[in-house]
């Protein structure tokens, strides 16, 4: 009888320990716990830490709510029907307050079911609105529109879009060659235009210089008056008298040269 009591007590103790072990659960950091009761999702969401549950009846599925990163390479067609491959990096997270609905409606493989298809669909839809060249020159606009569309899709399924980054747009070899040829032609045209502008400026400078010289010559002509001519003649005669030694030149035959001294006083 005495041993029977020990056995019963031991069994009870074991059962208590088992119940305690199976009634406790721990939710890891950066996760939320979805409480399941006989397979059915309960409204209660378990936060990080230790929690009690009904053993053998209730179980807990953990869902990560930290920011997750998804990188993929997506192919799409531009507005001008050029095939383009885009490398996309998406940061997203699960809404902590709706992990139970996410688990109930989508399940634990929400990444493959929702995230990847949503990225591909959003990128294709927005890429089709731009030409291949615009995808390059307007990448910030493209990213903004893809982000807006993808955010709406993920929010519908209880996820939050943190950020999106289109790392690269890759085109066909033929398109890359066409872009290179176009850039070369544009550079040549720009150089020709610069040369033309330089020649035009030089021609205008020459015309301006010629006009200035013509104007200067005109002014000089206007300054030559009869009085100025008479003054110059007097200056020449004065210089001649200064050099004359007072003797008349010696000549044989002929008339004696006449020197006008009427102006000398």
C-alpha positions as CSV (number, residue, x, y, z in Angstrom):
1,X,0.0,0.0,0.0
2,X,2.9,2.3,0.9
3,X,4.6,1.5,-2.4
4,X,1.4,2.1,-4.3
5,X,1.2,5.6,-3.0
6,X,4.7,6.3,-4.1
7,X,3.9,5.0,-7.6
8,X,0.8,7.1,-7.8
9,X,2.6,10.2,-6.6
10,X,5.4,9.5,-9.2
11,X,2.9,9.2,-12.0
12,X,1.2,12.4,-11.0
13,X,4.5,14.2,-10.8
14,X,5.5,12.9,-14.3
15,X,2.2,14.0,-15.7
16,X,2.6,17.5,-14.1
17,X,6.1,17.8,-15.6
18,X,4.8,16.7,-19.0
19,X,1.9,19.0,-18.9
20,X,4.2,21.9,-17.8
21,X,6.6,21.1,-20.6
22,X,3.9,20.9,-23.3
23,X,1.9,23.8,-22.0
24,X,4.8,26.3,-22.4
25,X,6.0,27.8,-25.7
26,X,8.5,30.5,-26.6
27,X,8.2,33.0,-29.4
28,X,11.6,34.0,-30.8
29,X,12.8,37.6,-31.2
30,X,11.5,39.2,-34.4
31,X,8.6,36.8,-34.7
32,X,4.9,36.6,-33.8
33,X,3.1,33.5,-32.8
34,X,0.0,32.2,-34.5
35,X,-2.1,30.3,-32.0
36,X,-3.8,27.1,-33.4
37,X,-6.4,25.2,-31.5
38,X,-7.1,21.8,-33.0
39,X,-5.8,23.2,-36.3
40,X,-8.0,26.3,-36.2
41,X,-6.4,29.8,-36.2
42,X,-7.3,31.7,-33.1
43,X,-7.5,35.5,-33.0
44,X,-4.8,35.7,-30.3
45,X,-1.4,36.8,-31.5
46,X,1.6,35.9,-29.3
47,X,4.4,38.4,-29.0
48,X,8.0,37.6,-28.3
49,X,8.7,35.6,-25.1
50,X,7.3,32.8,-23.1
51,X,3.6,31.8,-23.2
52,X,1.3,29.1,-21.9
53,X,-1.0,27.0,-24.1
54,X,-3.3,24.1,-23.6
55,X,-1.1,21.0,-24.2
56,X,-2.1,18.6,-27.0
57,X,-4.9,21.0,-28.0
58,X,-3.2,24.2,-28.9
59,X,0.0,24.7,-30.9
60,X,1.9,27.8,-32.0
61,X,3.3,28.6,-35.5
62,X,5.9,31.4,-35.6
63,X,6.0,34.0,-38.4
64,X,8.9,36.3,-38.9
65,X,8.0,40.0,-38.8
66,X,11.5,41.5,-39.4
67,X,12.3,43.2,-42.7
68,X,13.0,40.5,-45.3
69,X,14.9,40.9,-48.6
70,X,13.9,39.4,-51.9
71,X,16.1,39.7,-55.0
72,X,15.1,38.6,-58.4
73,X,15.7,39.0,-62.1
74,X,12.5,39.8,-64.1
75,X,12.0,39.9,-67.8
76,X,9.5,42.3,-69.3
77,X,8.7,44.3,-72.5
78,X,9.0,48.0,-72.9
79,X,6.5,50.3,-74.6
80,X,8.4,50.1,-77.8
81,X,8.5,46.2,-77.5
82,X,12.1,46.0,-76.4
83,X,12.9,43.1,-74.2
84,X,14.4,44.2,-70.9
85,X,15.7,42.2,-67.9
86,X,15.6,44.0,-64.6
87,X,17.4,43.1,-61.4
88,X,15.1,44.1,-58.5
89,X,15.7,44.1,-54.7
90,X,12.6,44.4,-52.5
91,X,12.5,44.9,-48.8
92,X,9.2,43.9,-47.1
93,X,7.8,42.7,-43.8
94,X,4.7,41.0,-42.5
95,X,2.2,43.2,-40.6
96,X,2.7,42.1,-37.0
97,X,-0.9,42.7,-36.1
98,X,-2.2,40.4,-38.9
99,X,0.1,37.4,-38.9
100,X,-2.9,35.2,-38.0
101,X,-4.8,36.3,-41.1
102,X,-1.8,35.9,-43.3
103,X,-1.3,32.3,-42.0
104,X,-4.9,31.5,-42.2
105,X,-5.5,32.8,-45.8
106,X,-2.2,32.3,-47.4
107,X,-0.1,30.0,-45.3
108,X,3.6,29.9,-44.4
109,X,4.8,29.9,-48.0
110,X,3.5,33.4,-48.6
111,X,6.8,34.4,-50.2
112,X,6.4,32.1,-53.2
113,X,2.7,32.5,-53.4
114,X,2.4,36.3,-53.1
115,X,5.7,38.2,-53.0
116,X,7.5,36.9,-56.1
117,X,4.4,37.0,-58.4
118,X,3.6,40.5,-57.2
119,X,7.1,41.8,-58.0
120,X,7.0,40.3,-61.5
121,X,3.5,41.6,-62.2
122,X,4.2,45.1,-61.0
123,X,7.4,45.4,-62.9
124,X,5.9,44.2,-66.1
125,X,2.9,46.5,-65.8
126,X,5.0,49.6,-65.2
127,X,7.8,48.8,-67.7
128,X,5.1,48.6,-70.5
129,X,4.4,52.3,-69.9
130,X,7.9,53.4,-70.9
131,X,10.1,53.1,-73.9
132,X,13.5,51.4,-73.5
133,X,15.3,54.7,-73.5
134,X,12.9,56.2,-70.9
135,X,13.5,53.2,-68.6
136,X,17.1,54.3,-68.5
137,X,16.6,58.1,-68.2
138,X,13.6,57.9,-65.9
139,X,14.6,55.1,-63.6
140,X,13.6,57.0,-60.4
141,X,10.0,57.5,-61.9
142,X,9.8,53.8,-62.8
143,X,10.9,52.7,-59.4
144,X,8.4,55.0,-57.7
145,X,5.5,53.6,-59.8
146,X,6.6,50.0,-59.3
147,X,6.8,50.7,-55.5
148,X,3.3,52.2,-55.5
149,X,1.8,49.3,-57.3
150,X,3.7,46.6,-55.4
151,X,2.8,48.2,-52.1
152,X,-0.9,48.0,-52.8
153,X,-0.6,44.3,-53.7
154,X,1.4,43.4,-50.6
155,X,-0.9,45.4,-48.3
156,X,-3.8,43.4,-49.6
157,X,-2.2,40.3,-48.2
158,X,-1.1,41.8,-44.8
159,X,2.5,42.7,-45.8
160,X,4.3,46.0,-45.8
161,X,6.6,47.2,-48.5
162,X,9.7,48.8,-47.0
163,X,11.7,49.7,-50.1
164,X,12.4,48.7,-53.7
165,X,15.5,49.2,-55.7
166,X,15.9,48.5,-59.4
167,X,19.6,47.8,-59.7
168,X,19.9,47.4,-63.4
169,X,18.0,47.3,-66.7
170,X,19.7,45.0,-69.3
171,X,18.7,45.1,-73.0
172,X,19.5,43.0,-76.0
173,X,22.8,43.4,-77.7
174,X,21.2,44.9,-80.8
175,X,19.5,47.6,-78.7
176,X,22.8,48.4,-77.0
177,X,24.5,48.8,-80.3
178,X,21.7,51.1,-81.5
179,X,22.0,53.2,-78.4
180,X,25.8,53.5,-78.9
181,X,25.4,54.5,-82.5
182,X,22.8,57.1,-81.5
183,X,25.0,58.6,-78.8
184,X,27.9,58.8,-81.3
185,X,25.7,60.6,-83.8
186,X,24.5,63.0,-81.2
187,X,28.1,63.7,-80.1
188,X,29.1,64.4,-83.7
189,X,26.1,66.6,-84.3
190,X,26.9,68.5,-81.1
191,X,30.5,69.0,-82.2
192,X,29.4,70.2,-85.6
193,X,27.0,72.7,-84.0
194,X,29.8,74.0,-81.8
195,X,32.1,74.4,-84.8
196,X,29.4,76.2,-86.6
197,X,28.7,78.5,-83.7
198,X,32.5,79.2,-83.4
199,X,32.7,80.1,-87.1
200,X,29.7,82.3,-86.8
201,X,31.2,84.2,-83.8
202,X,34.5,84.7,-85.6
203,X,32.7,86.0,-88.7
204,X,30.7,88.4,-86.6
205,X,33.9,89.6,-84.8
206,X,35.6,90.2,-88.2
207,X,32.5,92.2,-89.4
208,X,32.6,94.2,-86.2
209,X,36.3,95.0,-86.6
210,X,35.8,96.0,-90.3
211,X,33.0,98.3,-89.4
212,X,35.1,99.9,-86.7
213,X,38.0,100.4,-89.1
214,X,35.6,101.9,-91.7
215,X,34.1,104.2,-89.1
216,X,37.6,105.3,-88.0
217,X,38.6,106.1,-91.6
218,X,35.4,108.0,-92.1
219,X,36.1,110.1,-89.1
220,X,39.7,110.8,-90.3
221,X,38.4,112.0,-93.7
222,X,35.9,114.3,-92.0
223,X,38.8,115.9,-90.0
224,X,40.7,116.9,-93.3
225,X,39.4,120.5,-93.9
226,X,40.7,123.3,-96.2
227,X,42.1,125.1,-93.2
228,X,44.0,122.0,-92.2
229,X,45.5,121.7,-95.7
230,X,46.6,125.3,-95.7
231,X,48.1,124.9,-92.3
232,X,50.1,121.9,-93.4
233,X,51.4,123.8,-96.5
234,X,52.6,126.7,-94.2
235,X,54.4,124.1,-92.0
236,X,56.2,122.7,-95.0
237,X,57.3,126.2,-96.2
238,X,58.6,127.0,-92.7
239,X,60.6,123.9,-92.5
240,X,62.1,124.7,-96.0
241,X,63.1,128.3,-94.9
242,X,64.7,126.9,-91.7
243,X,67.0,124.8,-93.9
244,X,67.8,127.6,-96.5
245,X,71.3,129.2,-96.0
246,X,70.4,132.5,-97.8
247,X,72.2,131.8,-101.0
248,X,70.6,131.4,-104.3
249,X,71.4,128.3,-106.2
250,X,74.2,128.6,-108.9
251,X,73.0,127.8,-112.4
252,X,74.3,128.3,-115.9
253,X,71.9,129.9,-118.2
254,X,68.2,129.8,-117.9
255,X,66.0,131.8,-115.6
256,X,66.8,132.5,-112.0
257,X,64.6,130.5,-109.7
258,X,62.1,132.4,-107.7
259,X,61.5,131.8,-104.1
260,X,58.3,133.2,-102.6
261,X,59.2,135.0,-99.4
262,X,55.9,136.9,-99.0
263,X,55.0,134.8,-96.1
264,X,58.3,135.5,-94.2
265,X,58.3,138.5,-91.8
